[in-house]
Amino acid sequence: MGDMNNQESREKQARGDGNVNLEETVENKVGREEKKWKKRREILRTIEQKRAKVIRHVLRDNQYLSNIFEGKL
């Protein structure tokens, strides 16, 4: 959809139809970049949460085994 706006802007500029708002096309591009980075942050957050969960489970299991070997259980 953004490509269509860019194409329309170029056509207007070529025909000389009024003022072409170049800032609008830049804002569209910035908006897409922000969405892309937001999605990447969400993916990284999910990975970090899963990693933390695995580490917690490993530490818990390690403590459980240590207690067994030390005769606390």
PyMOL Python script that loads the backbone (N, CA, C, O; Angstrom):
from pymol import cmd

cmd.read_pdbstr("""\
ATOM      1  N   MET A   1       0.829  -1.176   0.000  1.00  0.00           N
ATOM      2  CA  MET A   1       0.000   0.000   0.000  1.00  0.00           C
ATOM      3  C   MET A   1       0.878   1.245   0.000  1.00  0.00           C
ATOM      4  O   MET A   1       0.562   2.229  -0.670  1.00  0.00           O
ATOM      5  N   GLY A   2       1.965   1.208   0.739  1.00  0.00           N
ATOM      6  CA  GLY A   2       2.884   2.334   0.766  1.00  0.00           C
ATOM      7  C   GLY A   2       3.509   2.569  -0.589  1.00  0.00           C
ATOM      8  O   GLY A   2       3.764   3.709  -0.976  1.00  0.00           O
ATOM      9  N   ASP A   3       3.762   1.465  -1.328  1.00  0.00           N
ATOM     10  CA  ASP A   3       4.332   1.601  -2.662  1.00  0.00           C
ATOM     11  C   ASP A   3       3.378   2.335  -3.591  1.00  0.00           C
ATOM     12  O   ASP A   3       3.802   3.092  -4.465  1.00  0.00           O
ATOM     13  N   MET A   4       2.078   2.102  -3.392  1.00  0.00           N
ATOM     14  CA  MET A   4       1.087   2.771  -4.217  1.00  0.00           C
ATOM     15  C   MET A   4       1.119   4.273  -3.957  1.00  0.00           C
ATOM     16  O   MET A   4       1.027   5.066  -4.894  1.00  0.00           O
ATOM     17  N   ASN A   5       1.250   4.672  -2.683  1.00  0.00           N
ATOM     18  CA  ASN A   5       1.328   6.097  -2.354  1.00  0.00           C
ATOM     19  C   ASN A   5       2.564   6.719  -2.980  1.00  0.00           C
ATOM     20  O   ASN A   5       2.505   7.835  -3.495  1.00  0.00           O
ATOM     21  N   ASN A   6       3.672   6.013  -2.940  1.00  0.00           N
ATOM     22  CA  ASN A   6       4.899   6.522  -3.543  1.00  0.00           C
ATOM     23  C   ASN A   6       4.730   6.683  -5.049  1.00  0.00           C
ATOM     24  O   ASN A   6       5.173   7.672  -5.632  1.00  0.00           O
ATOM     25  N   GLN A   7       4.091   5.711  -5.663  1.00  0.00           N
ATOM     26  CA  GLN A   7       3.881   5.769  -7.109  1.00  0.00           C
ATOM     27  C   GLN A   7       2.971   6.950  -7.458  1.00  0.00           C
ATOM     28  O   GLN A   7       3.231   7.680  -8.414  1.00  0.00           O
ATOM     29  N   GLU A   8       1.907   7.130  -6.677  1.00  0.00           N
ATOM     30  CA  GLU A   8       0.999   8.255  -6.922  1.00  0.00           C
ATOM     31  C   GLU A   8       1.729   9.580  -6.742  1.00  0.00           C
ATOM     32  O   GLU A   8       1.518  10.518  -7.510  1.00  0.00           O
ATOM     33  N   SER A   9       2.583   9.656  -5.730  1.00  0.00           N
ATOM     34  CA  SER A   9       3.344  10.890  -5.491  1.00  0.00           C
ATOM     35  C   SER A   9       4.250  11.196  -6.669  1.00  0.00           C
ATOM     36  O   SER A   9       4.353  12.343  -7.104  1.00  0.00           O
ATOM     37  N   ARG A  10       4.904  10.165  -7.182  1.00  0.00           N
ATOM     38  CA  ARG A  10       5.803  10.368  -8.328  1.00  0.00           C
ATOM     39  C   ARG A  10       5.025  10.817  -9.558  1.00  0.00           C
ATOM     40  O   ARG A  10       5.473  11.684 -10.309  1.00  0.00           O
ATOM     41  N   GLU A  11       3.847  10.211  -9.754  1.00  0.00           N
ATOM     42  CA  GLU A  11       3.027  10.592 -10.909  1.00  0.00           C
ATOM     43  C   GLU A  11       2.561  12.045 -10.788  1.00  0.00           C
ATOM     44  O   GLU A  11       2.597  12.788 -11.769  1.00  0.00           O
ATOM     45  N   LYS A  12       2.128  12.453  -9.600  1.00  0.00           N
ATOM     46  CA  LYS A  12       1.700  13.843  -9.391  1.00  0.00           C
ATOM     47  C   LYS A  12       2.852  14.800  -9.640  1.00  0.00           C
ATOM     48  O   LYS A  12       2.687  15.850 -10.262  1.00  0.00           O
ATOM     49  N   GLN A  13       4.011  14.424  -9.148  1.00  0.00           N
ATOM     50  CA  GLN A  13       5.180  15.280  -9.316  1.00  0.00           C
ATOM     51  C   GLN A  13       5.534  15.400 -10.797  1.00  0.00           C
ATOM     52  O   GLN A  13       5.896  16.480 -11.263  1.00  0.00           O
ATOM     53  N   ALA A  14       5.432  14.295 -11.538  1.00  0.00           N
ATOM     54  CA  ALA A  14       5.755  14.309 -12.965  1.00  0.00           C
ATOM     55  C   ALA A  14       4.763  15.180 -13.739  1.00  0.00           C
ATOM     56  O   ALA A  14       5.146  15.890 -14.668  1.00  0.00           O
ATOM     57  N   ARG A  15       3.474  15.121 -13.345  1.00  0.00           N
ATOM     58  CA  ARG A  15       2.460  15.919 -14.026  1.00  0.00           C
ATOM     59  C   ARG A  15       2.466  17.359 -13.556  1.00  0.00           C
ATOM     60  O   ARG A  15       1.972  18.244 -14.255  1.00  0.00           O
ATOM     61  N   GLY A  16       3.020  17.601 -12.384  1.00  0.00           N
ATOM     62  CA  GLY A  16       3.009  18.957 -11.836  1.00  0.00           C
ATOM     63  C   GLY A  16       1.697  19.289 -11.161  1.00  0.00           C
ATOM     64  O   GLY A  16       1.329  20.461 -11.076  1.00  0.00           O
ATOM     65  N   ASP A  17       0.976  18.278 -10.676  1.00  0.00           N
ATOM     66  CA  ASP A  17      -0.313  18.487 -10.006  1.00  0.00           C
ATOM     67  C   ASP A  17      -0.100  18.917  -8.561  1.00  0.00           C
ATOM     68  O   ASP A  17       0.007  18.073  -7.671  1.00  0.00           O
ATOM     69  N   GLY A  18      -0.040  20.184  -8.329  1.00  0.00           N
ATOM     70  CA  GLY A  18       0.038  20.697  -6.965  1.00  0.00           C
ATOM     71  C   GLY A  18       1.307  20.289  -6.248  1.00  0.00           C
ATOM     72  O   GLY A  18       2.262  19.790  -6.843  1.00  0.00           O
ATOM     73  N   ASN A  19       1.279  20.516  -4.970  1.00  0.00           N
ATOM     74  CA  ASN A  19       2.437  20.189  -4.140  1.00  0.00           C
ATOM     75  C   ASN A  19       2.387  18.721  -3.730  1.00  0.00           C
ATOM     76  O   ASN A  19       1.343  18.204  -3.333  1.00  0.00           O
ATOM     77  N   VAL A  20       3.499  18.087  -3.832  1.00  0.00           N
ATOM     78  CA  VAL A  20       3.599  16.695  -3.401  1.00  0.00           C
ATOM     79  C   VAL A  20       4.184  16.704  -2.002  1.00  0.00           C
ATOM     80  O   VAL A  20       5.225  17.310  -1.751  1.00  0.00           O
ATOM     81  N   ASN A  21       3.504  16.028  -1.100  1.00  0.00           N
ATOM     82  CA  ASN A  21       3.964  15.987   0.286  1.00  0.00           C
ATOM     83  C   ASN A  21       4.979  14.859   0.432  1.00  0.00           C
ATOM     84  O   ASN A  21       4.605  13.701   0.617  1.00  0.00           O
ATOM     85  N   LEU A  22       6.256  15.197   0.348  1.00  0.00           N
ATOM     86  CA  LEU A  22       7.301  14.184   0.453  1.00  0.00           C
ATOM     87  C   LEU A  22       7.421  13.654   1.873  1.00  0.00           C
ATOM     88  O   LEU A  22       7.839  12.514   2.074  1.00  0.00           O
ATOM     89  N   GLU A  23       7.059  14.472   2.866  1.00  0.00           N
ATOM     90  CA  GLU A  23       7.135  14.016   4.251  1.00  0.00           C
ATOM     91  C   GLU A  23       6.196  12.848   4.488  1.00  0.00           C
ATOM     92  O   GLU A  23       6.487  11.967   5.298  1.00  0.00           O
ATOM     93  N   GLU A  24       5.076  12.837   3.789  1.00  0.00           N
ATOM     94  CA  GLU A  24       4.110  11.761   3.965  1.00  0.00           C
ATOM     95  C   GLU A  24       4.724  10.422   3.567  1.00  0.00           C
ATOM     96  O   GLU A  24       4.538   9.428   4.269  1.00  0.00           O
ATOM     97  N   THR A  25       5.441  10.383   2.472  1.00  0.00           N
ATOM     98  CA  THR A  25       6.044   9.123   2.040  1.00  0.00           C
ATOM     99  C   THR A  25       7.141   8.701   3.002  1.00  0.00           C
ATOM    100  O   THR A  25       7.316   7.507   3.243  1.00  0.00           O
ATOM    101  N   VAL A  26       7.882   9.648   3.555  1.00  0.00           N
ATOM    102  CA  VAL A  26       8.921   9.322   4.534  1.00  0.00           C
ATOM    103  C   VAL A  26       8.281   8.768   5.798  1.00  0.00           C
ATOM    104  O   VAL A  26       8.788   7.809   6.379  1.00  0.00           O
ATOM    105  N   GLU A  27       7.163   9.366   6.232  1.00  0.00           N
ATOM    106  CA  GLU A  27       6.479   8.883   7.429  1.00  0.00           C
ATOM    107  C   GLU A  27       5.981   7.462   7.235  1.00  0.00           C
ATOM    108  O   GLU A  27       6.034   6.661   8.168  1.00  0.00           O
ATOM    109  N   ASN A  28       5.501   7.134   6.050  1.00  0.00           N
ATOM    110  CA  ASN A  28       5.057   5.769   5.787  1.00  0.00           C
ATOM    111  C   ASN A  28       6.211   4.795   5.949  1.00  0.00           C
ATOM    112  O   ASN A  28       6.054   3.724   6.537  1.00  0.00           O
ATOM    113  N   LYS A  29       7.367   5.170   5.428  1.00  0.00           N
ATOM    114  CA  LYS A  29       8.541   4.303   5.526  1.00  0.00           C
ATOM    115  C   LYS A  29       8.966   4.149   6.983  1.00  0.00           C
ATOM    116  O   LYS A  29       9.296   3.046   7.420  1.00  0.00           O
ATOM    117  N   VAL A  30       8.960   5.244   7.734  1.00  0.00           N
ATOM    118  CA  VAL A  30       9.337   5.194   9.149  1.00  0.00           C
ATOM    119  C   VAL A  30       8.366   4.300   9.907  1.00  0.00           C
ATOM    120  O   VAL A  30       8.784   3.519  10.762  1.00  0.00           O
ATOM    121  N   GLY A  31       7.083   4.405   9.607  1.00  0.00           N
ATOM    122  CA  GLY A  31       6.080   3.568  10.263  1.00  0.00           C
ATOM    123  C   GLY A  31       6.320   2.093  10.026  1.00  0.00           C
ATOM    124  O   GLY A  31       6.176   1.278  10.938  1.00  0.00           O
ATOM    125  N   ARG A  32       6.686   1.746   8.798  1.00  0.00           N
ATOM    126  CA  ARG A  32       6.974   0.337   8.496  1.00  0.00           C
ATOM    127  C   ARG A  32       8.199  -0.137   9.256  1.00  0.00           C
ATOM    128  O   ARG A  32       8.218  -1.254   9.772  1.00  0.00           O
ATOM    129  N   GLU A  33       9.226   0.710   9.328  1.00  0.00           N
ATOM    130  CA  GLU A  33      10.448   0.341  10.055  1.00  0.00           C
ATOM    131  C   GLU A  33      10.136   0.129  11.535  1.00  0.00           C
ATOM    132  O   GLU A  33      10.643  -0.811  12.146  1.00  0.00           O
ATOM    133  N   GLU A  34       9.307   0.998  12.112  1.00  0.00           N
ATOM    134  CA  GLU A  34       8.953   0.860  13.526  1.00  0.00           C
ATOM    135  C   GLU A  34       8.207  -0.443  13.767  1.00  0.00           C
ATOM    136  O   GLU A  34       8.457  -1.119  14.765  1.00  0.00           O
ATOM    137  N   LYS A  35       7.297  -0.808  12.871  1.00  0.00           N
ATOM    138  CA  LYS A  35       6.559  -2.059  13.021  1.00  0.00           C
ATOM    139  C   LYS A  35       7.507  -3.247  12.949  1.00  0.00           C
ATOM    140  O   LYS A  35       7.371  -4.210  13.704  1.00  0.00           O
ATOM    141  N   LYS A  36       8.475  -3.168  12.027  1.00  0.00           N
ATOM    142  CA  LYS A  36       9.431  -4.264  11.876  1.00  0.00           C
ATOM    143  C   LYS A  36      10.253  -4.436  13.157  1.00  0.00           C
ATOM    144  O   LYS A  36      10.453  -5.555  13.629  1.00  0.00           O
ATOM    145  N   TRP A  37      10.727  -3.316  13.714  1.00  0.00           N
ATOM    146  CA  TRP A  37      11.532  -3.393  14.937  1.00  0.00           C
ATOM    147  C   TRP A  37      10.688  -3.819  16.124  1.00  0.00           C
ATOM    148  O   TRP A  37      11.179  -4.516  17.012  1.00  0.00           O
ATOM    149  N   LYS A  38       9.425  -3.413  16.155  1.00  0.00           N
ATOM    150  CA  LYS A  38       8.542  -3.822  17.246  1.00  0.00           C
ATOM    151  C   LYS A  38       8.366  -5.337  17.224  1.00  0.00           C
ATOM    152  O   LYS A  38       8.398  -5.988  18.269  1.00  0.00           O
ATOM    153  N   LYS A  39       8.183  -5.889  16.036  1.00  0.00           N
ATOM    154  CA  LYS A  39       8.030  -7.336  15.916  1.00  0.00           C
ATOM    155  C   LYS A  39       9.308  -8.050  16.347  1.00  0.00           C
ATOM    156  O   LYS A  39       9.249  -9.074  17.027  1.00  0.00           O
ATOM    157  N   ARG A  40      10.464  -7.512  15.952  1.00  0.00           N
ATOM    158  CA  ARG A  40      11.738  -8.116  16.365  1.00  0.00           C
ATOM    159  C   ARG A  40      11.895  -8.080  17.881  1.00  0.00           C
ATOM    160  O   ARG A  40      12.359  -9.051  18.480  1.00  0.00           O
ATOM    161  N   ARG A  41      11.511  -6.965  18.506  1.00  0.00           N
ATOM    162  CA  ARG A  41      11.602  -6.873  19.972  1.00  0.00           C
ATOM    163  C   ARG A  41      10.702  -7.904  20.637  1.00  0.00           C
ATOM    164  O   ARG A  41      11.087  -8.512  21.636  1.00  0.00           O
ATOM    165  N   GLU A  42       9.502  -8.106  20.090  1.00  0.00           N
ATOM    166  CA  GLU A  42       8.587  -9.099  20.651  1.00  0.00           C
ATOM    167  C   GLU A  42       9.186 -10.496  20.556  1.00  0.00           C
ATOM    168  O   GLU A  42       9.084 -11.284  21.497  1.00  0.00           O
ATOM    169  N   ILE A  43       9.812 -10.806  19.421  1.00  0.00           N
ATOM    170  CA  ILE A  43      10.437 -12.119  19.243  1.00  0.00           C
ATOM    171  C   ILE A  43      11.578 -12.297  20.236  1.00  0.00           C
ATOM    172  O   ILE A  43      11.691 -13.347  20.869  1.00  0.00           O
ATOM    173  N   LEU A  44      12.422 -11.283  20.377  1.00  0.00           N
ATOM    174  CA  LEU A  44      13.541 -11.371  21.321  1.00  0.00           C
ATOM    175  C   LEU A  44      13.042 -11.505  22.755  1.00  0.00           C
ATOM    176  O   LEU A  44      13.620 -12.254  23.542  1.00  0.00           O
ATOM    177  N   ARG A  45      11.979 -10.789  23.102  1.00  0.00           N
ATOM    178  CA  ARG A  45      11.418 -10.887  24.450  1.00  0.00           C
ATOM    179  C   ARG A  45      10.933 -12.308  24.715  1.00  0.00           C
ATOM    180  O   ARG A  45      11.155 -12.850  25.797  1.00  0.00           O
ATOM    181  N   THR A  46      10.273 -12.909  23.733  1.00  0.00           N
ATOM    182  CA  THR A  46       9.783 -14.273  23.879  1.00  0.00           C
ATOM    183  C   THR A  46      10.945 -15.242  24.073  1.00  0.00           C
ATOM    184  O   THR A  46      10.883 -16.131  24.922  1.00  0.00           O
ATOM    185  N   ILE A  47      12.001 -15.070  23.288  1.00  0.00           N
ATOM    186  CA  ILE A  47      13.175 -15.940  23.412  1.00  0.00           C
ATOM    187  C   ILE A  47      13.788 -15.802  24.802  1.00  0.00           C
ATOM    188  O   ILE A  47      14.144 -16.803  25.423  1.00  0.00           O
ATOM    189  N   GLU A  48      13.915 -14.572  25.293  1.00  0.00           N
ATOM    190  CA  GLU A  48      14.495 -14.348  26.623  1.00  0.00           C
ATOM    191  C   GLU A  48      13.629 -14.978  27.711  1.00  0.00           C
ATOM    192  O   GLU A  48      14.159 -15.532  28.674  1.00  0.00           O
ATOM    193  N   GLN A  49      12.317 -14.903  27.574  1.00  0.00           N
ATOM    194  CA  GLN A  49      11.428 -15.507  28.564  1.00  0.00           C
ATOM    195  C   GLN A  49      11.585 -17.020  28.577  1.00  0.00           C
ATOM    196  O   GLN A  49      11.623 -17.633  29.645  1.00  0.00           O
ATOM    197  N   LYS A  50      11.676 -17.627  27.394  1.00  0.00           N
ATOM    198  CA  LYS A  50      11.855 -19.080  27.319  1.00  0.00           C
ATOM    199  C   LYS A  50      13.204 -19.487  27.891  1.00  0.00           C
ATOM    200  O   LYS A  50      13.306 -20.495  28.591  1.00  0.00           O
ATOM    201  N   ARG A  51      14.237 -18.710  27.596  1.00  0.00           N
ATOM    202  CA  ARG A  51      15.576 -18.999  28.120  1.00  0.00           C
ATOM    203  C   ARG A  51      15.575 -18.927  29.648  1.00  0.00           C
ATOM    204  O   ARG A  51      16.158 -19.786  30.309  1.00  0.00           O
ATOM    205  N   ALA A  52      14.930 -17.918  30.205  1.00  0.00           N
ATOM    206  CA  ALA A  52      14.866 -17.771  31.659  1.00  0.00           C
ATOM    207  C   ALA A  52      14.129 -18.947  32.293  1.00  0.00           C
ATOM    208  O   ALA A  52      14.512 -19.422  33.362  1.00  0.00           O
ATOM    209  N   LYS A  53      13.088 -19.406  31.640  1.00  0.00           N
ATOM    210  CA  LYS A  53      12.324 -20.541  32.157  1.00  0.00           C
ATOM    211  C   LYS A  53      13.187 -21.796  32.187  1.00  0.00           C
ATOM    212  O   LYS A  53      13.161 -22.540  33.167  1.00  0.00           O
ATOM    213  N   VAL A  54      13.945 -22.036  31.134  1.00  0.00           N
ATOM    214  CA  VAL A  54      14.823 -23.209  31.077  1.00  0.00           C
ATOM    215  C   VAL A  54      15.877 -23.128  32.178  1.00  0.00           C
ATOM    216  O   VAL A  54      16.147 -24.118  32.857  1.00  0.00           O
ATOM    217  N   ILE A  55      16.469 -21.952  32.351  1.00  0.00           N
ATOM    218  CA  ILE A  55      17.503 -21.782  33.382  1.00  0.00           C
ATOM    219  C   ILE A  55      16.919 -22.038  34.769  1.00  0.00           C
ATOM    220  O   ILE A  55      17.551 -22.697  35.595  1.00  0.00           O
ATOM    221  N   ARG A  56      15.718 -21.522  35.032  1.00  0.00           N
ATOM    222  CA  ARG A  56      15.080 -21.765  36.336  1.00  0.00           C
ATOM    223  C   ARG A  56      14.873 -23.251  36.573  1.00  0.00           C
ATOM    224  O   ARG A  56      15.111 -23.744  37.675  1.00  0.00           O
ATOM    225  N   HIS A  57      14.433 -23.966  35.553  1.00  0.00           N
ATOM    226  CA  HIS A  57      14.183 -25.396  35.699  1.00  0.00           C
ATOM    227  C   HIS A  57      15.486 -26.153  35.939  1.00  0.00           C
ATOM    228  O   HIS A  57      15.531 -27.068  36.762  1.00  0.00           O
ATOM    229  N   VAL A  58      16.536 -25.779  35.228  1.00  0.00           N
ATOM    230  CA  VAL A  58      17.832 -26.442  35.418  1.00  0.00           C
ATOM    231  C   VAL A  58      18.341 -26.205  36.836  1.00  0.00           C
ATOM    232  O   VAL A  58      18.808 -27.136  37.491  1.00  0.00           O
ATOM    233  N   LEU A  59      18.254 -24.968  37.310  1.00  0.00           N
ATOM    234  CA  LEU A  59      18.709 -24.667  38.667  1.00  0.00           C
ATOM    235  C   LEU A  59      17.886 -25.410  39.712  1.00  0.00           C
ATOM    236  O   LEU A  59      18.429 -25.914  40.695  1.00  0.00           O
ATOM    237  N   ARG A  60      16.578 -25.477  39.497  1.00  0.00           N
ATOM    238  CA  ARG A  60      15.711 -26.191  40.436  1.00  0.00           C
ATOM    239  C   ARG A  60      16.062 -27.671  40.471  1.00  0.00           C
ATOM    240  O   ARG A  60      16.170 -28.261  41.546  1.00  0.00           O
ATOM    241  N   ASP A  61      16.240 -28.273  39.294  1.00  0.00           N
ATOM    242  CA  ASP A  61      16.588 -29.690  39.223  1.00  0.00           C
ATOM    243  C   ASP A  61      17.958 -29.944  39.837  1.00  0.00           C
ATOM    244  O   ASP A  61      18.161 -30.957  40.505  1.00  0.00           O
ATOM    245  N   ASN A  62      18.891 -29.036  39.617  1.00  0.00           N
ATOM    246  CA  ASN A  62      20.229 -29.161  40.181  1.00  0.00           C
ATOM    247  C   ASN A  62      20.166 -29.127  41.709  1.00  0.00           C
ATOM    248  O   ASN A  62      20.834 -29.915  42.379  1.00  0.00           O
ATOM    249  N   GLN A  63      19.367 -28.220  42.254  1.00  0.00           N
ATOM    250  CA  GLN A  63      19.218 -28.130  43.713  1.00  0.00           C
ATOM    251  C   GLN A  63      18.571 -29.395  44.249  1.00  0.00           C
ATOM    252  O   GLN A  63      18.966 -29.892  45.304  1.00  0.00           O
ATOM    253  N   TYR A  64      17.590 -29.917  43.544  1.00  0.00           N
ATOM    254  CA  TYR A  64      16.910 -31.141  43.956  1.00  0.00           C
ATOM    255  C   TYR A  64      17.900 -32.302  44.015  1.00  0.00           C
ATOM    256  O   TYR A  64      17.916 -33.059  44.985  1.00  0.00           O
ATOM    257  N   LEU A  65      18.725 -32.441  42.977  1.00  0.00           N
ATOM    258  CA  LEU A  65      19.716 -33.522  42.957  1.00  0.00           C
ATOM    259  C   LEU A  65      20.763 -33.331  44.052  1.00  0.00           C
ATOM    260  O   LEU A  65      21.193 -34.302  44.675  1.00  0.00           O
ATOM    261  N   SER A  66      21.171 -32.095  44.286  1.00  0.00           N
ATOM    262  CA  SER A  66      22.145 -31.820  45.353  1.00  0.00           C
ATOM    263  C   SER A  66      21.580 -32.233  46.705  1.00  0.00           C
ATOM    264  O   SER A  66      22.291 -32.812  47.527  1.00  0.00           O
ATOM    265  N   ASN A  67      20.319 -31.940  46.935  1.00  0.00           N
ATOM    266  CA  ASN A  67      19.683 -32.319  48.199  1.00  0.00           C
ATOM    267  C   ASN A  67      19.637 -33.833  48.355  1.00  0.00           C
ATOM    268  O   ASN A  67      19.837 -34.344  49.457  1.00  0.00           O
ATOM    269  N   ILE A  68      19.381 -34.551  47.283  1.00  0.00           N
ATOM    270  CA  ILE A  68      19.344 -36.013  47.342  1.00  0.00           C
ATOM    271  C   ILE A  68      20.731 -36.551  47.698  1.00  0.00           C
ATOM    272  O   ILE A  68      20.861 -37.401  48.579  1.00  0.00           O
ATOM    273  N   PHE A  69      21.760 -36.057  47.018  1.00  0.00           N
ATOM    274  CA  PHE A  69      23.117 -36.559  47.252  1.00  0.00           C
ATOM    275  C   PHE A  69      23.627 -36.197  48.649  1.00  0.00           C
ATOM    276  O   PHE A  69      24.412 -36.946  49.230  1.00  0.00           O
ATOM    277  N   GLU A  70      23.199 -35.079  49.183  1.00  0.00           N
ATOM    278  CA  GLU A  70      23.642 -34.669  50.512  1.00  0.00           C
ATOM    279  C   GLU A  70      22.803 -35.315  51.612  1.00  0.00           C
ATOM    280  O   GLU A  70      23.090 -35.141  52.796  1.00  0.00           O
ATOM    281  N   GLY A  71      21.778 -36.053  51.227  1.00  0.00           N
ATOM    282  CA  GLY A  71      20.953 -36.758  52.199  1.00  0.00           C
ATOM    283  C   GLY A  71      19.920 -35.888  52.880  1.00  0.00           C
ATOM    284  O   GLY A  71      19.419 -36.248  53.945  1.00  0.00           O
ATOM    285  N   LYS A  72      19.588 -34.749  52.290  1.00  0.00           N
ATOM    286  CA  LYS A  72      18.600 -33.862  52.901  1.00  0.00           C
ATOM    287  C   LYS A  72      17.172 -34.309  52.592  1.00  0.00           C
ATOM    288  O   LYS A  72      16.230 -33.886  53.263  1.00  0.00           O
ATOM    289  N   LEU A  73      17.011 -35.151  51.595  1.00  0.00           N
ATOM    290  CA  LEU A  73      15.661 -35.618  51.249  1.00  0.00           C
ATOM    291  C   LEU A  73      15.495 -37.076  51.575  1.00  0.00           C
ATOM    292  O   LEU A  73      14.424 -37.641  51.351  1.00  0.00           O
TER     293      LEU A  73
END
""", "prot")
cmd.dss("prot")
cmd.show_as("cartoon", "prot")
cmd.util.cbc("prot")
cmd.orient("prot")
